């Protein structure tokens, strides 16, 4: 499958673009960035040096993904999402890149800000406009400023409900597809934290 790069986009030499990728109007992909197969990079999005993005990821318009961010497969990054990459940024001096990790299947809603050093778990969902200041567990639903764990979601994106407490684990069931998933009781008790 051919790569589509809009004539106004900038894809620097030394970046790796997987087959089937689409890079739209005025997007910028820096040297050393890697995009897997079938990625979609939206209008005016920025993908920095040393960013790694897995297959089938969708990067929304005007998203800013700075150096050191790792994004898994089948991830959705909404429009205007910003990832930071330095704990103590200054306009001059040495930058200390602190990586951020977005696991497979996760979704980060529009206008969210993700602080560096954070891991966003597999199949989790970050609500629009959130400020993510701490790790998000797999299948976790977080939102707000700062983002707090408000529930859990299935890999299909639907809400899940408590099915049964099994000792140190909690069994959850999807309201839509009826798939079951398990989270630790320790993580389940963090709801609202």
N, C-alpha and C positions, 0 to 999 in steps of 0.2 A: 504494500500500500504506500502510495506517495505521501510525502510530507507537504502540507500546505503552509506557506509562510506569506502572509500578506505583504505587499510591496512596501508598506510603511513600517513594518515591524523590523526590529534590529535583533539579529541572532549572531552573536559574536563567534568568531573563529575559536575553536577549542571547546565549544559546547557539544554535547551529544544529544541528538534529537532522534527519538525512536520512530519507527515507521508508523504512518497513519496519524501523526500529530498534526494539530491545527494551531497556528500561532497567528492571532488576529491583529487588527489595526493598532499600530503604535505600541505594541507589546515589546518588551526588552528582555532578552535572555542572555545572561552574561557568560563570559568565558568560564569554563570549568563546571557549568551547570549540566545536569543530566536529566533528560525527560524520557520515561519509558514509552512503550507503544500506546498509541491512540489517546494521547493527552490532548486536552483542549485548553489553550492559554488565551484568556479573554482580552478584550480591548484595553490598552494602556496598563496591562499587568506587568509587574516587574519580578523577574526570577534572578536572584543574585548568584554570585560566584559560589561554587561548592555546594549548591542546593541540589538535592537528589529527589526526584519525583518518580513514583512508581507508575505502572501501566494503568490506563483508563482513568487517570485523575482529571478533574475539571477544576481549573483555576479561574475564578470569576473576574469580571472587569475590574480594573484598578486595584487588584490585590497586590500587596507588597510582601514578597517572600525573600527575606534577606539571607545573607551568607550563613551557612551552617544549618539551615533547616532541612529536615528529612521528612518526606511525605510518602506514605505507603501507597499501595495499589487501591484503586476504586475509591479514592478520597475526593470529597467535594469541599472546595474552599470558596466561600461565597464572595460576592463583590465587595470591594473595599476592605477586606480582611488584611490586618497588618500583623506580621510576626516580628518581634524585636530580637536582637541578637547580642546585646551587651548589657550587663547588669549596671555598669556605671558609665554611661555614655557621656562623652565630652566632645566639643567641636575640634579640639586639638589633642595630641598625645596618642598613646597606644590604645588600640581597641583590643579588648579581650573577648573573642567570639565564644558565646555560650550556646550550645546547640539546642534545638527544639525538635521533638519527634512526634509526628502524627502517624498513628498506626493504620493498618489496612481497614478500609470501609468506614472511616470516621467522616463526619460532616461538621464544618465550622461555618456558622451562619454569618450573613452579611454584616459588615461594619464591626466585627469582633476584633479585639486586640489580644494577642497571645504573647505573654512575657517569655523571655528566653529561659531555658532550663526546664521547660514543661514537657511532659509526655501526655499526649491525648490518646487514650486507649482505643483499641480495636472496636469498630462499629459503634462508637460513641457519637453523641450529638451535642454541639455547642449552639445555644440559641442566639439569634441575631442580636447584635449590639452588646455582647458580653465582653467582660474583661477577665481573661483567664489567668489567674495568679497562682494556681496550684494544679497538680496532676489531675487528670480526668480518668476514672477507671473505665475499663472495657465495658461497653454497653451503657455507660453513664449518660444521663441527660443533665446538662448543666446550663444555667443561664443567670444573667444579672451582672451587677458590678459591685463587688467582685462576684464572679460566677460561683454558684453553689450547686451541689448535687441535689436535684429535685426529683429524680426518678431514674428509670432505666428504659432503654429502647431495644427492640429486636434488630437484627441485621437488616430486616426489611424496612426499618424506620418507624414502625408503629410502637405505641406504648405497650409495656408489659405489666402484668399484675402478679401479685404474690400467689403462688400456687401452694407451696408448702415449705415450712422451715424444716430442714433436714440436719439438725445438729449444728455443725460449723458452717454449713452452706445453706443458701436460700434458693429454692427452685422458683423461677419466674416463667410465666407463660404469655406469649404474644396474644394480644386481643384480636389481631387480624389473621395472621397465618397459623396461629396455634403452636408455633415452634416453642420449645422449652429451652431455657438457658439457666445456668447456675452462676451465682455470685457468692463470694464469701460473706458470712454473717457480719464480719468486721467492716467490710465495705458497705453493706446494706444499712448498717447502723449509722453511717455518715450522712444519711439523707438530711438535708437542711443545714449541714455544716458549711 
